[in-house]
Amino acid sequence: MTSHERWNALLDIIARDGRLEVESAATELAVSAATIRRDLDHLAQQQMITRTRGGAVAHNVSYDLPLRYKTARHATEKERIAKAAAALVAPGAVVGLNGGTTTTEVARALATRTDLTGVGVEPALTVVTNAVNIANELVVRQHIKLVVTGGVARPQSYELTGPLATLVLPQLTLDHLFLGVDAISADAGATAYNEGEASINRLMVSRARRTVVVADSSKLGKSAFTLICRLDEVDALVTDTAADPDLVAAFGGAGVQVIQA
């Protein structure tokens, strides 16, 4: 078990039980008590938990693990998904990206496409995003015109949400929206755990000519708290080759193009 996986597991335990004891966590995760103590010290330094004598309790943050930890989950699959998604974009297009680890990989794949990096008078690509981490990575790319929506940043996802984030998007049209989701199913559509993020993402969908959900197979066939968009508003799904064939068939039957990478 990697450190990222342990941190995630420890936060899951605290979210489940409200507190954590070192010895019981060590037994549950099959690691040493010393390892658990080091992990708890690290999470406390990140202000994600409060250390107690013999363990830890929940801190005043959400247990939606920040992106720098989540990135380690399904990393190889997300890189393949991102490359396949980025290949759908023609030079000169306007691309929307919401927040998330997979869309962050899409941003990186777009930024490093060799056919987009040539010097020209006009930008090779325009990217519209409500994710400050994506904006931070793309702002130094001279061949990309970057538009950031504005809004209030959520530290769990780095997404800008709230009324301020709705001012820019109604004035724009996106050729492609690469939409990261917490879950997607044939019945529930594309969904998210946070209603603020879902609201902005829903607006992005309404401004896009083509909406492409990018999601690894662990998110398929599931639903989260709040709706982003119905499945009939999704044009394509880019996922990995481990996706359940029955789920792939269900998406295809609903008219969604499924690309497996």
C-alpha positions in Angstrom: 0.0 0.0 0.0 1.5 3.3 -1.0 1.5 6.4 1.2 -1.2 8.0 -0.9 -3.4 4.9 -0.4 -2.8 4.9 3.3 -3.6 8.6 3.7 -6.9 8.0 1.8 -7.7 5.0 3.9 -7.0 6.8 7.2 -9.3 9.7 6.1 -11.9 7.2 5.2 -11.7 5.6 8.6 -12.0 9.0 10.4 -14.9 9.9 8.1 -16.6 6.6 9.0 -15.9 6.5 12.7 -15.3 10.1 13.6 -12.0 9.2 15.2 -9.1 6.9 14.8 -6.9 4.9 17.1 -3.3 4.1 16.0 -3.3 0.5 17.0 -6.6 -0.4 15.4 -5.7 1.5 12.2 -2.4 -0.4 12.0 -4.3 -3.7 12.3 -6.9 -2.7 9.7 -4.3 -1.5 7.2 -1.8 -4.2 8.0 1.1 -1.8 8.6 3.1 -0.8 11.7 1.9 1.6 14.3 5.0 3.7 13.6 3.9 4.1 10.0 0.4 5.1 11.1 1.8 7.7 13.4 4.0 9.2 10.7 1.0 9.3 8.3 -1.2 11.0 10.9 1.5 13.6 11.6 1.6 14.3 7.9 -2.1 14.7 7.6 -2.1 16.9 10.7 0.5 19.1 9.1 -1.9 19.4 6.1 -4.6 20.5 8.6 -6.8 17.6 7.5 -7.0 15.9 10.9 -6.4 16.9 14.5 -4.0 14.6 16.4 -5.0 13.2 19.7 -3.3 11.1 22.3 -3.1 7.7 20.6 -4.8 8.7 17.4 -6.7 11.5 15.5 -10.1 13.0 15.1 -11.8 14.8 12.2 -10.6 18.3 11.5 -12.8 21.1 10.1 -12.3 20.1 6.5 -14.2 17.9 4.0 -13.0 14.4 3.5 -13.0 14.8 -0.2 -9.2 14.1 -0.5 -7.3 17.0 -2.2 -6.1 16.5 -5.7 -2.5 16.1 -4.9 -3.4 12.9 -3.1 -6.2 11.7 -5.4 -3.9 11.9 -8.4 -2.2 8.6 -7.3 -5.5 6.7 -7.8 -5.7 5.0 -11.2 -2.8 7.2 -12.4 -1.9 5.1 -15.4 -5.5 4.7 -16.6 -6.0 8.5 -16.3 -3.0 9.2 -18.4 -4.3 6.9 -21.1 -7.8 8.4 -20.9 -6.3 11.9 -21.1 -4.2 11.2 -24.2 -7.3 9.7 -26.0 -9.4 12.7 -25.0 -6.8 15.2 -26.1 -6.6 13.5 -29.5 -10.2 14.5 -30.2 -9.3 18.2 -30.3 -8.5 20.0 -33.5 -6.1 23.1 -33.5 -8.0 26.3 -32.9 -10.7 24.7 -30.8 -12.2 26.2 -27.7 -12.0 23.6 -24.9 -13.7 23.6 -21.5 -12.2 21.8 -18.5 -13.7 21.5 -15.1 -11.7 20.4 -12.1 -10.5 16.9 -11.2 -7.6 14.6 -11.6 -8.6 13.2 -15.0 -9.3 16.6 -16.5 -5.9 17.8 -15.1 -4.3 15.1 -17.1 -6.3 16.1 -20.1 -4.9 19.6 -19.7 -1.4 18.3 -19.6 -2.0 16.1 -22.6 -3.3 19.1 -24.6 -0.4 21.3 -23.4 2.2 18.8 -24.7 0.7 17.9 -28.0 3.5 18.6 -30.5 1.1 19.8 -33.3 -0.2 22.5 -31.0 3.1 23.9 -29.8 4.2 25.6 -33.0 4.7 29.3 -33.0 1.9 31.3 -34.6 0.1 34.6 -34.6 -3.1 33.1 -33.1 -3.2 30.7 -30.1 -3.3 27.0 -31.1 -6.0 26.4 -28.5 -8.3 28.3 -26.2 -9.0 26.7 -22.8 -11.8 27.7 -20.5 -11.6 26.3 -17.0 -12.9 26.8 -13.4 -10.0 24.9 -11.9 -7.2 27.0 -10.5 -4.7 24.2 -10.6 -5.3 23.7 -14.3 -5.0 27.4 -14.9 -1.7 27.4 -13.0 -0.3 24.8 -15.3 -1.6 26.3 -18.6 -0.9 30.0 -18.0 2.8 29.5 -18.9 1.9 27.8 -22.2 2.2 30.6 -24.8 0.3 28.6 -27.5 -2.8 28.4 -25.3 -5.2 31.2 -24.6 -6.5 30.7 -21.1 -9.8 31.9 -19.8 -10.6 31.4 -16.1 -14.3 31.7 -14.9 -13.8 33.3 -11.6 -15.6 32.3 -8.4 -14.7 31.1 -4.9 -12.1 28.3 -4.7 -12.9 24.9 -3.1 -9.7 23.6 -1.5 -10.8 20.0 -2.0 -11.0 20.2 -5.8 -9.4 23.6 -6.7 -12.6 24.4 -8.5 -14.1 27.9 -8.6 -17.8 27.9 -7.7 -20.6 30.2 -6.6 -22.3 33.2 -8.3 -19.1 34.8 -9.4 -18.3 31.7 -11.5 -21.5 32.1 -13.5 -20.7 35.5 -14.9 -18.3 34.5 -17.6 -19.6 31.2 -18.9 -23.0 32.5 -20.4 -20.9 34.7 -22.8 -18.8 31.8 -24.2 -19.3 28.9 -26.5 -17.2 25.7 -26.1 -16.4 23.4 -28.9 -15.5 20.6 -26.5 -16.1 20.2 -22.8 -14.1 17.5 -21.1 -16.1 16.8 -18.0 -14.7 15.1 -14.9 -17.4 13.5 -12.7 -17.6 11.6 -9.4 -19.9 9.0 -11.0 -21.8 8.3 -14.2 -24.5 5.7 -15.0 -27.0 5.1 -17.7 -29.9 5.8 -15.2 -28.5 8.7 -13.1 -26.4 10.4 -15.7 -23.3 12.4 -14.7 -23.2 13.2 -11.0 -21.0 14.9 -8.4 -20.8 14.9 -4.6 -20.8 18.7 -4.3 -23.8 20.7 -5.4 -21.8 23.9 -6.0 -19.4 22.1 -8.4 -22.3 20.4 -10.1 -24.0 23.7 -10.7 -21.0 25.2 -12.5 -20.4 22.0 -14.4 -24.0 22.0 -15.5 -23.6 25.5 -16.9 -20.5 24.4 -18.7 -22.4 21.6 -20.3 -25.1 24.0 -21.5 -22.4 26.1 -23.3 -20.7 23.2 -25.0 -21.3 21.9 -28.5 -19.9 18.5 -27.5 -19.6 17.1 -24.0 -17.1 14.4 -23.3 -17.1 12.7 -19.9 -13.6 11.5 -18.9 -13.8 8.9 -16.1 -11.9 5.8 -15.1 -13.8 2.6 -14.8 -14.2 2.8 -11.0 -16.7 5.7 -11.6 -19.0 3.9 -14.0 -22.4 2.5 -13.1 -22.5 4.6 -9.9 -24.2 7.8 -8.8 -23.3 10.6 -6.5 -25.3 13.2 -4.6 -26.3 15.8 -7.3 -26.9 15.8 -11.0 -24.6 17.5 -13.4 -26.4 16.4 -16.6 -28.5 13.7 -18.0 -26.9 11.0 -20.1 -28.6 12.3 -23.3 -26.6 15.5 -22.8 -23.3 13.5 -23.0 -21.9 12.9 -26.4 -19.0 10.7 -25.6 -17.3 8.9 -22.6 -13.6 8.2 -22.5 -12.7 5.5 -20.0 -10.2 2.7 -19.5 -10.1 -0.8 -20.8 -11.1 -2.3 -17.4 -14.6 -1.0 -17.8 -17.4 -3.6 -17.4 -18.6 -4.6 -20.8 -22.2 -4.5 -19.7 -21.8 -0.9 -18.6 -20.1 0.0 -21.8 -23.0 -1.6 -23.7 -25.5 0.3 -21.6 -23.8 3.7 -22.4 -23.6 2.8 -26.1 -27.2 1.8 -26.1 -28.1 5.2 -24.7 -26.4 6.9 -27.7 -23.1 7.7 -26.0 -19.9 7.1 -27.9 -17.6 5.1 -25.7 -13.8 5.3 -26.2 -11.7 2.9 -24.2 -8.0 3.7 -23.8 
